[in-house]
Amino acid sequence: MSSKSRYTLIIDSLSSVTRSRDIKYESERFGKVLCVERDARARCALVEFQSSRDAQRAWEKLDGLRLDGCRWKVDWAVRKDFDFFGWKWTEGPSRSPSRSPSRPVEMTY
């Protein structure tokens, strides 16, 4: 079983019209969001929170949210999600908030 993040959620099943700022707005209702990175092709996003408590609340409340005609599927990010977005896996005893996104935050058409 792979390790899960304590601070970062993966949101799947996003609408093609849902923007990063919409995801951030919905997520910030549950705590401070450090970063939102959306992949338009895969229709998913990583959302990093400042605290694990905020991430936990967001996970509980955002899973199943309907926005722009789609029902969000929210789960804890795992290493493969970080790899997909080009982020450095930062979980473990010496967690660092540093990350290195290698993709653009959002593609617009």
N, C-alpha and C positions, 0 to 999 in steps of 0.2 A: 504494500500500500504506500502510495507516495505521500510526502508531507504536504500539508496545506498551509497557505499563508495565514498569518494572524491579522494582517492589516489590509490586504488587497482582495477585492472581489472581482470575479469575472461575470459579466452580464452578456448572455446570449439571447438570440431571437429579437434583436433590435430591428425596428423598421428602417428602411433605407432613408427615410426623411428625418429620423431622430438625430439630432446634433449632439456634439460633446457637451455644449453648454446646457442642453436639456437634461442630460445624464447627470451633470454636476449639480444642477438645480435640485433635482429629485433626491440625489444622494446627500446633499448638504443639510437636508432636513434632519439628518441623524448624526451629524458631527462634521468636523473639519476635514475637507477633502484636499489632499496634497496634489493629486494628479488624476486626470482622466485621459485615457488614450483609447480612441475608437478606431476600429478597422472597418471601413465601409463595405469592402467585399465580403468579409467573413460575418458582417453584421453582429459584431461583438465589441466589448470594451473592457478594459481593466480600470478599476477605480481604487486608488490607494487612499486610505484614511490615516489620520495622524495617530489614532489610538485603536487598539483592538476592540475596545468596548463599543466605539462608534461603528466600526465595521460589523460587529455582531448585530447591533440594532438594525443597521441598514440591510443586512442579509435577511433578517427576520421579516422586515417590513416591505422590502422591494421585490422579493421573489413573488412572481405572479402579477406584478403591476401591469396594467394595460396602458400603453402609451402609443399614440400614432397608429392604432389598429393592431398592435402586436402585444403579446403577453411575455414579459421578461422572465427569463430563467436565470436566477442569480445563484451563484455558488462561490465557495472559497477558491481563489486562484491556486494553482499548483505549478510546479516547476515548468511543465510543458507550456502553460499559458504565458509565463514570463519569457520563455524561449521564443514563442511565436511572435511576441511583441518586441523582442530584442532587449528585454530588461534583464538586469543581473539579479539572480536569485539571492535575496537578502535575508532569508529566514534562518534562524539558528541562534546560537548563543551570542554572537557578535553582530546582531542585526544593525545594518546601517541604512538610513533612508535614501542613500544614493542609488540612482538607477541611470541607465543609459539607453533611452529609447532610440531606436534606429529607424523608425518609420515615422511618417508625418502623423500629426495628431488626428487629423480628419481629412478625408478626401471629399471634395464637394464637386458636384456636376453642374 
